[in-house]
Amino acid sequence: MGETVFLFFVAFTLGLVIGSFLNVVIYRLPRGKTVSKPAFSFCPSCGNRIKWYDNIPVLSYIILRGRCRHCNSQIPIRYPFVELITGLASVFSFMKTGFSVDYIFTFFFLCLMISITFIDIDFRIIPDQLNLIGFASGIIYTLFRNDFSLVDAVIGSLTGAGLLFGIAYFYLKLRGIEGLGMGDVKLMAFVGSYLGWFGSLFTIFAGSFIGAVAGIIGAYFSGSEDKGKFEIPFGPFLALSATVYLFFGDTIKEWYFGF
Ligand SMILES: [Zn+2]
């Protein structure tokens, strides 16, 4: 019992620390800055270096009451939020797999989904590096999986990227505007390498459905004149659906093929 609590604590702490790194990735990668240098964090408002004791995930935010020690400017709540959900992602990965090779790949998948979600929200792009490293990790993971082969991964990628590319193509032909970016198509190649063909289909259909509902609600509350023009990024909905499938794929499959 005590040991289990300790392992949960380790998983959560590890997730918080990596979440702190994801904030750096989310901030620097789309701005064309390197992720590794400089190794310290700086306040985006005053440029002062943030000391290690002011950079403790979640805790520092609470102690500093969400403000920079030097210039008193507000630290976005997004930073501790990303740390917190990464902490939870690590805990859920641990619950699913225990500490194992599966944990590493499951948690890595979720870290990429979190980074992709927030970068897409901020910049409406999904960096190629993240999709590529995700796809590569999915392929490498097949070396360790018993129930999922390299062929499953490749078919999954082709299904996901192919279907979404087809949808994007016809959408462009029909409406003359780009509804989906190539970033979303590449994201599906990454997702497919982990989830296979059925997981790819689920991710696209569930993502489209949740995205459409969110779009309608968003357009309604945005009160914009031209409701057809209300735009939301698609990546976060794909990431959310893929995450649901990663954890509940077996149940979803059973339920679907049970009919
Ligand atoms: Zn500052």
Boltz pocket constraint, residues with backbone or C-beta under 6 A from the ligand:
constraints:
  - pocket:
      binder: B
      contacts: [[A, 43], [A, 44], [A, 45], [A, 46], [A, 47], [A, 48], [A, 68], [A, 69], [A, 70], [A, 71], [A, 72], [A, 73]]
      max_distance: 6.0
